[in-house]
Amino acid sequence: MRAFLLSLREQCDPEMAVAVRSMKSLICEWRSHNLFYYLHVFRSRTKDVDLERQQSWWREVFCRVVSFFYFWDL
């Protein structure tokens, strides 16, 4: 995820979310989408990662907590 986001960051507009938000924040949001999709929770909404420029504080906290349970390699 990190390598992909870094390569995307080099190519994107400096105003886009990938360029503005921290790498940890972006990865946490991506992980939370993956985890919920894998668990069949809100699949229509979690099938795509919608990296928004500014994320609300409660959504940021939620993504960080959920991404803690992300064990994709198991």
N, C-alpha and C positions, 0 to 999 in steps of 0.2 A: 504494500500500500504506500509506504513511504517513498519508495523509488518512483512509483507511478506519479504520485502527487508532486514530487520534486521536478520531474520532467514536465509535468503539466504546468507547474508554476513558472518555468522558464519560457513557456510559449504563450502564456495567457496575458490578457490585459491586466495592468497593475491594479485595477479597480475591482477585479473579480474576487470572489470569496477565497479561492485557492491562494491568491497572492496576499490577501489581507489577514486571514485567520491563522492561528498557530497550527503547526503540523499536528500536535497532539489533539487539538480540538477537531480537526478534520478527520483524523483516524478514528477517534472515538465515535463520531457520528456515523462514519462508514461501517464500523464494527457493529454498532447498534442496529443499523439497517440490516446487515447480514444476519445477525443473530435472530432478529424477529422474523425475517423471511424464512430462515431455516426452520424455525419453530411454527411456521404457518400462522403467524400473527399479523394481521393487517397486510396481507400479501400484496394487495393492490396498491398500497401506499409505501411498502418497504422494498418493492422490487427495484426501485431506482434510488440512488443516493442524491438527494437534492441539497447540495452544499450551499446554504444561504450565506449571504454576506455578513449579516448580523443575526446572531442567534440569541434568543431570550435566555436569561440567566437560568431559569428553571429547566429549559430544554438542554442547556449545556451540562448542568448537574446530572440530569437524567441520563444523557448519553455517556457521561463518564462512569456513572454507576453501572449501567448496563454493559458497557464495553469491558468492565472488569470480569464479567462472566463469559467473555468471548474466548472460547478454546477451539479455534477452527482446526487445529492440528490433531485433535483427538479422533 
